[in-house]
Amino acid sequence: MNLLNSAVFCVVVVVVVMCGCDRESVNSIGMEFKLIPAGTFTMGEGDDAHEVTLTQPFKMGVHEVTQAQYEKVMGVNPSGFRGADNPVEKVSWNDAVEFCRKLSELPSEKAAGHVYRLPTEAEWEYACRAGTVTMYSFGDDESELGNYAWSLENSGDKTHPVGGRKPNSWGLHDMHGNVWEWCRDWYDEFSRGELTDPAGPVTGSGRVIRGGGSSLAAEHCRSTSRIWSRPTDRFSHFGFRVVLVSPDEKAEP
């Protein structure tokens, strides 16, 4: 497995430009989305810390993509831990991107003007942190993780139905644990200096994966936990969630 575990733990300062996290929408296959406000936060830790500004609000999936949703769009369910409401796993980055493309092409979604893509790494961490400056979206007390996440300490080393733990303060479930989540970016060390709407390097060897999984200890499910894997890799506990964007935004990686 080509994984590089560089779990960086950072202090985040968020400046929220607008409030919209109470606004929720549902698409034609039952996927729920929360409107995440634009804002500025500090990404990375120590020498890697840098200020990131996201200039546009975006709609983030409330849950990881489920097996039922994936099968409805793709016609297959590759998951090892079976359950319609469990997050889909054993999906590659390429599979996740293809899911976004096919979901965007559904007649009902095209009629609604919906376009889907993977979140950027910056969007993912910003949404996970939900304005917090702590190791987890709920604070620094690792003993509280079981209320918000499925990790090795409480999962039985398997995935569980999405939404079974508490959401973060922006209404997003399972940002910690359950399955690792593919992001849009190629993996690299964090850039220095202030960045606006970063999308990662132009090329690379592996794509970013975030959030930890149910097979990992709490320390690997922090808001800043990150690894990478090749876009073609399909491993247990590798899943994803999606972002809903406007039709005029380029959705492809």
Residue pairs with C-beta under 8 A, 6 or more apart in sequence:
1 229
1 233
1 235
2 205
2 206
2 228
2 229
2 230
2 233
3 227
3 228
3 229
4 187
4 206
4 227
4 228
5 220
5 227
6 189
6 226
6 227
7 219
7 220
7 222
7 224
7 225
7 226
7 227
8 44
8 45
8 48
8 190
8 224
8 226
9 45
9 135
9 222
9 224
9 225
10 42
10 43
10 44
10 45
10 48
10 49
10 223
10 224
11 42
11 45
11 49
11 133
12 41
12 42
12 43
12 125
12 129
12 132
12 133
12 223
13 40
13 41
13 42
13 133
14 39
14 40
14 41
14 126
14 129
14 131
14 132
14 133
15 39
15 40
15 41
16 37
16 38
16 39
16 131
17 37
17 38
17 39
17 40
18 37
18 38
18 57
19 37
20 35
20 36
20 37
20 57
21 34
21 35
21 36
21 37
21 130
21 169
21 170
21 171
22 171
23 34
23 35
24 32
24 33
24 34
24 35
24 62
24 171
25 32
25 33
25 35
25 59
25 244
26 32
26 33
27 33
27 103
27 108
27 109
27 112
27 114
27 244
28 106
28 108
28 109
28 112
29 69
29 72
29 73
29 103
29 106
30 69
31 61
31 62
31 63
31 65
31 69
31 242
32 61
32 62
32 63
33 59
33 60
33 61
33 62
33 244
34 59
34 60
34 62
34 170
34 171
34 172
35 57
35 58
35 59
36 57
36 58
36 59
36 60
36 123
36 126
36 127
36 170
37 57
38 53
38 54
38 55
38 56
38 57
39 53
39 54
39 126
39 131
40 51
40 52
40 53
40 54
41 51
41 52
41 125
41 126
41 129
42 49
42 50
42 51
42 52
43 49
43 50
43 51
43 52
43 122
43 125
43 126
43 190
44 50
44 190
44 224
45 224
48 189
48 190
50 190
50 191
50 192
50 193
50 194
50 195
51 194
51 195
52 122
52 126
52 194
52 195
52 196
52 198
53 194
53 195
53 196
53 197
54 122
54 123
54 126
54 197
55 196
55 197
56 197
58 119
58 123
58 243
58 244
58 245
59 243
59 244
59 245
60 119
60 123
60 127
60 172
60 241
60 243
61 172
61 241
61 242
61 243
61 244
62 163
62 167
62 171
62 172
62 173
63 87
63 162
63 163
63 173
63 174
63 241
64 87
64 88
64 162
64 173
64 174
64 178
64 179
64 181
64 239
64 240
64 241
65 87
65 88
65 96
65 99
65 239
65 240
65 241
65 242
66 84
66 85
66 86
66 87
66 88
66 161
66 162
67 77
67 79
67 82
67 83
67 84
67 85
67 86
67 87
67 88
68 84
68 85
69 88
70 76
70 77
70 88
70 91
70 99
71 77
71 88
73 99
73 102
73 103
73 106
74 95
74 98
74 99
74 102
77 88
78 88
78 89
78 90
78 91
78 95
78 234
79 86
79 88
79 89
79 90
79 159
80 89
80 90
80 236
81 89
81 158
81 159
81 236
83 159
83 160
83 161
85 161
85 162
85 163
86 159
86 160
86 161
86 162
87 159
87 162
87 174
87 178
87 179
87 239
88 239
88 240
89 159
89 179
89 236
89 237
89 238
89 239
90 234
90 235
90 236
90 238
91 99
91 182
91 234
91 238
91 239
91 240
92 231
92 232
92 233
92 234
92 238
93 118
93 182
93 207
93 229
93 230
93 231
93 232
93 233
94 231
94 232
95 234
96 118
96 182
96 240
97 117
97 118
97 252
97 253
99 240
99 242
100 116
100 117
100 118
100 242
100 251
101 251
101 252
103 109
103 116
103 242
104 110
104 114
104 115
104 116
104 251
109 116
113 246
113 247
114 244
114 247
115 244
115 245
115 246
115 247
115 249
115 251
116 242
116 243
116 244
116 245
116 251
117 184
117 242
117 243
117 245
117 249
117 251
117 252
117 253
118 182
118 183
118 184
118 240
118 242
118 243
118 253
119 127
119 183
119 184
119 241
119 242
119 243
120 183
120 184
120 185
120 197
120 198
120 199
120 200
121 183
121 184
121 185
121 198
121 200
121 208
121 210
121 226
122 195
122 197
122 198
123 243
124 181
124 183
124 210
124 211
125 210
125 223
125 224
127 170
127 172
127 175
128 137
128 168
128 172
128 175
128 176
128 210
128 211
128 223
129 137
129 168
129 223
130 137
130 168
130 169
130 170
130 172
131 169
131 170
132 138
132 139
132 168
132 169
132 223
134 140
134 223
135 142
135 222
135 223
135 224
136 142
136 144
136 145
136 148
136 176
136 221
136 222
136 223
137 148
137 168
137 169
137 175
137 176
137 223
138 144
138 145
138 147
138 148
138 166
138 168
142 218
142 219
145 151
145 153
145 176
145 177
145 218
145 221
146 153
146 154
146 165
147 165
147 166
148 165
148 166
148 167
148 168
148 176
148 177
149 165
149 174
149 175
149 176
149 177
149 178
149 212
149 218
149 221
150 159
150 160
150 164
150 165
150 174
150 177
150 178
150 214
151 176
151 177
151 212
151 213
151 214
151 216
151 217
151 218
151 220
151 221
152 214
152 215
152 216
152 217
152 218
153 217
153 218
155 177
155 178
155 214
155 215
157 214
157 215
158 214
159 178
159 179
159 213
159 214
159 237
160 178
160 214
162 173
162 174
162 178
163 173
163 174
164 173
165 173
165 174
165 177
166 173
167 173
168 175
174 211
175 211
175 223
176 211
176 212
176 221
176 222
176 223
177 211
177 212
177 213
177 214
177 216
177 221
178 213
178 214
178 239
179 211
179 213
179 214
179 237
179 238
179 239
179 240
180 209
180 210
180 211
180 212
180 213
180 227
180 237
180 238
180 239
181 209
181 210
181 211
181 239
181 240
181 241
182 207
182 208
182 209
182 238
182 239
182 240
183 207
183 208
183 209
183 210
184 199
184 200
184 207
184 208
184 253
185 199
185 200
185 201
185 207
185 208
186 200
186 201
186 202
186 203
186 204
186 205
186 206
186 207
186 208
187 200
187 204
187 205
187 206
187 207
187 208
187 226
187 228
188 200
188 201
188 204
191 198
200 208
204 228
205 228
205 230
206 228
206 229
206 230
206 231
207 228
207 229
207 230
207 231
208 226
208 227
208 228
209 226
209 227
209 228
209 229
209 238
210 225
210 226
211 221
211 225
212 220
212 221
212 222
212 225
213 221
213 237
214 237
215 236
215 237
216 237
229 235
229 238
245 251
